[in-house]
């Protein structure tokens, strides 16, 4: 089940805290929850997984004009059924 912030997509409500969807993460930060994150500077979307190996946010590709992404939660995958 995917959790979506209602204000973001205007479709589904969730009982997830708005505080989480308000957080921002930088490249190299540990991924707190699997899902889709969007760069607040250029709107690029990435899917990332929270797991024990290689669970950090990626940088942008070298050819991107956005050099320091700030990743914002967009869609969270409830892989642990904790929400």
Secondary structure, DSSP 8 states (H G I E B T S, - for coil): -EEE-HHHHSS---SS-HHHHT-EEETTSB-SS-EEEEETTT--EEEE--SSSS-B-----TT-S--S-EEEEEEEE-SS---
